[in-house]
């Protein structure tokens, strides 16, 4: 993994798995088979706001889980989070 051992090497490259993931994303984003469901998770909404905004008009439904869900609950429903 580059973040662990890639530092200091003169040549850097992504692997075949990254290419496979990019191809999968292209299929979903360019000509998706409907319905499309996006499931997002994680802790920091600030890191994913652009992704969420870009996906809203491309998906039929979006599920937000993980720590981000609590941020949305706080904003949308006034829920105390801690």
C-alpha positions in Angstrom: 0.0 0.0 0.0 1.5 3.3 -1.1 0.7 5.1 2.1 2.8 2.6 4.0 5.6 1.7 1.7 5.4 3.9 -1.4 7.2 6.9 0.0 10.6 7.5 -1.4 10.3 5.4 -4.6 10.9 7.1 -7.9 8.0 5.4 -9.7 4.5 5.3 -8.4 1.5 3.5 -10.0 -2.0 2.3 -9.1 -2.8 -1.3 -9.3 -5.3 -3.4 -11.3 -7.8 -3.2 -8.5 -8.0 0.6 -8.8 -8.6 0.3 -12.5 -11.3 -2.2 -11.8 -13.0 0.1 -9.3 -12.8 3.0 -11.7 -14.4 0.9 -14.5 -17.2 -0.1 -12.1 -17.8 3.5 -11.1 -17.9 4.6 -14.7 -20.6 2.1 -15.5 -22.8 3.3 -12.6 -22.3 7.0 -13.2 -22.4 7.0 -17.1 -25.3 4.7 -17.9 -26.6 3.1 -14.7 -29.2 0.3 -14.6 -32.1 1.7 -12.6 -32.8 1.8 -9.8 -29.5 3.0 -8.3 -28.8 3.0 -4.6 -25.8 4.7 -3.1 -24.7 3.6 0.4 -22.2 6.0 2.0 -20.6 5.8 5.4 -17.8 7.2 7.4 -17.3 9.8 10.1 -16.5 13.1 8.4 -19.3 14.6 6.3 -17.0 17.4 5.3 -14.8 15.0 3.4 -17.8 13.6 1.5 -20.0 16.7 0.8 -18.9 17.1 -2.8 -19.4 13.3 -3.4 -22.9 13.5 -1.9 -23.8 16.6 -3.9 -22.6 15.0 -7.1 -24.4 11.7 -6.5 -27.8 13.2 -5.6 -28.9 13.7 -9.2 -27.5 10.3 -10.3 -29.0 8.0 -7.8 -32.6 7.1 -7.0 -32.0 6.5 -3.3 -29.1 7.3 -0.9 -28.4 5.7 2.4 -26.0 7.5 4.8 -24.7 5.4 7.7 -21.8 5.5 10.1 -20.8 8.6 11.9 -22.2 10.8 9.1 -25.7 9.7 9.9 -25.6 11.3 13.3 -24.5 14.7 11.7 -27.6 14.5 9.4 -29.8 13.6 12.3 -28.6 16.6 14.3 -29.1 19.0 11.4 -32.4 17.6 10.1 -34.1 16.6 13.3 -32.3 18.5 16.0 -31.2 15.3 17.6 -28.6 15.6 20.4 -25.4 13.8 19.5 -22.5 13.3 21.7 
